[in-house]
Amino acid sequence: MKELLFRILREAGQVQKESFRKTHSIDIKESISSVVTEVDLRCDQIISDAIRREFPTHNILTEESGLTDHGSRFTWVIDPLDGTSNFAAGIPWFGVLIAFFENDLPILAGAYLPMDDLLYFAESGKGASLNGISLKIEHAVLRDSLVGFAIDYTEDVGFLNCGMNLYQLLIMNARNVRCTNSLVDLMMVADGSMGGSINMCTKIWDIAAPWLIIRESGGTMRDVYNQELKFELGEKHILQNYSIMAGFIPLLDEISIAQTKR
């Protein structure tokens, strides 16, 4: 399964690299913040077809094709092109995310950034790596750290205000705030470039692989209310929104403490 994971990450990433900064068909999905191109669909098919050939009884959940449920305890959760808006705009902040679940927990995870040939990998209980080199999140405090923050279009003004309050908190307490609104933010947490990242609008395929990679690097991912995440793969749960924060554990505790003081 690891061999397949590495292969399909790179195959989809190569398609993205070869298609970068070319003309694409762009369609809006559920909101102006969510778009899809023909490259998303092509990568989705490449990955899904490869899994079906080698593991035909496994479940597959992808952003573009939804859930194929064979009743297996094993499920592949896939974002074939994370950062589509960046890709479509010619900004090199995009890549492939794949997590392999046993029941409701990721046990293998990979993320690939094709423009820089960066492959992140994690196996439950066995650590995480970047291009084969072990990852370990070092000590970080909020005032000395860059922190990612992202939020998408929403008509829920209360939810938007909650996000803006968190953004203000970061501006006032962190070294500075950055945003690619893609897997790049979370991978920079895993490799220690950023101390933490908050994203108010994610789905399971956006965060399942980063969840394991960051945890195996020595960090954690929680919801913005400081509660543990619980993944559910059933049809009625797959469109659930996750508002998450990820990073070095004491740094996330700093954010939570600052929230309670506001």
Secondary structure, DSSP 8 states (H G I E B T S, - for coil): -HHHHHHHHHHHHHHHHHHTTS---EEE-SSTT-EEEHHHHHHHHHHHHHHHHH-TTSEEEETTTEEE--S-SEEEEEEEEETHHHHHHT-S--EEEEEEEETTEEEEEEEEETTTTEEEEEETTTEEEETTEE-------GGG-EEEEE----S-HHHHHHHHHHHHHHHHHSSEEE--SSHHHHHHHHTTSSSEEEEEEE-HHHHHHHHHHHHHTT-EEEETTS-B-----STTTTT--EEEEEE-HHHHHHHHHHHHH-
